[in-house]
Amino acid sequence: MINLIGTYECKADSKGRVPFSAALKKQLQPFLNDGFVIKRAVFQPCLELYSMQEWNDMMQKVNKLNRFVKKNNDFIRRFTAGVKMVEFDAAGRILIPKDLCDFAGIQKQVVLSSAVNIVEIWDKEKYEKAVDDATVDFADLAEEVMGNTTEDEIS
């Protein structure tokens, strides 16, 4: 499992190519040869970039779902909708397919935000709005999510 660190801003070009900062690309270096998977986020209007290793781990969990249960089948279809494999080019960029750019509203200004083991790819305005909206209740959220755990449960 990887633990990515940092939030980085960049500009997408007209073809949807997004350059990654040297600091983020260095963290992803061990995974460059295997490629990546990019998909729509479940809860936010952004994209998620998984290393192939992280994607395979996720798919092992998804594959345990009983496909003869309709809601499981619906979940799998929606979770994997628009999934694409991507690789870094020689200039350290990934090409985000147009349908995924449209989903996330990515046009020019982009934020690459580490989210533990994946990279979220946001339109800058949408990212700032999501962060601003979340900060209002962040103390309550932090207490609810992390406040009742002991150190043994976290590790």
N, C-alpha and C positions, 0 to 999 in steps of 0.2 A: 504494500500500500504506500502511495506517495502522499506527502503533505506539502502541497504547494503554498507559496507565500507571495503576497503582493497584489497590488492593483495597478494596472498600467493603461495609459491612454495612447491611442494611435489613430491613424486615418485609413479608412478603407478606400481603395481606388474604385474607379467606375465599373470595373469587372467583378468587384466583390473580394478582391485580394486584401487580406489583413496581415500587416507585418507584426511579428511578435518581438517584444523587447529582448535584448540579449540576456537579461537577468531571468526572464521567464523561460526562454528557450534553453538556457543552461540547466534549469530545473527539469525540463522535459527531455534533456539529452539522452538519458538511458532508454527512452521509448521511441526515439525518432525512427529507427529502422523498421519498427513494427507498424507504424502508422497510427491513425487516430480515427475516432468516430465522432461525428457531430450530429446533434439532434435538437429538437425543440425541448425547452424546459417544460416541466409539468405545471409548475405553479406561477411562473413569471413569464413576461414577454421577452425572453432572451433565449440564447442557445447554450448548449452544454457541450464541451469538448472532453472526450474521454480518451485516455490512452487505450490501446487495444487490450492491454492487460486488465485495466479497470472495467472496460466494456465486457470482456469475457467473464469476469467475476459477477457483474450485474446480470448477464444473460444466464449464468448458472442459477441464480435466484429465480429469475423469471421463468426459466424452463421447468422449475419444480411445480408451477401452477397447473392445476387440472384444466385442460383445455375443453373439457366437456361441461364446464361451468361457464355459463354465458358471460358473467361479469369478468371472469378471468380472461376469456377470449377478447372481450371488448377492451380490457385494459392493455393486453399485449398489442393489439392493433393500434391503439392510440399512442402507447408508449414508444412504439417503433415507427410511427408515422414520420416520413421525411428523413429517416436516418440515412446518413451518407458516410462513406469512408473518405478521409482526406489525408494528405501528406504535406509536409513542408517542402516548398520549392527551394532552389539554390539561394534565393534572396531571403530566406527565413519567413516566408509568408504562407498562409493557407488560403485556398480559394473557397469562399463560402458560396454554395449554390444559391441561385436567385430566389427559389422558393423559401429557403431558410432566411435569407436576408429580408424578404418581404414579411415573414412571420414575426421576426424580431424588430422590424422597422429600422434596420441598419442601412444608413445611407452614407455618411461620411465619418463623423466622429464616433469612435468606438472605445469601449472600456473592456479590458480583459481583466477579470476579477477571479482570483483563486478562491475556490470553495472546497477546501480540504484536498480532495483527490481529483477534482475536475476543474476546468476553467470555464467560467461563465463568460459569454460574449454578449455584450449589451450595446445598444444605441446609447450614447452618452446621456442624452436628456432623460431617457427612460430609467437608466441606472440611477441618476441623481434623484429622480422622483421616488424610486423604490427605496433608496437609502433614507431619504428625508422622511418618507411615510413610516418607515420602520423605526426610526430613532425616537419617535414620539412615545412609543410603548416598549422601547428596548429594555429598560430596567425591569419592567414587569415580565416581559418575555424571558429575559435571562434568569430571573428568579424562578419562574415556572418550569423552564426547561432544565436548568442546571442546579437550582437551589436545593432540591431534595435528593441529590445524589451524593453518595459518599465517594471517597477516592477509590475504593475498591471497584465500585460500579463503573467509574470512568475508565480505569485502566484495563 
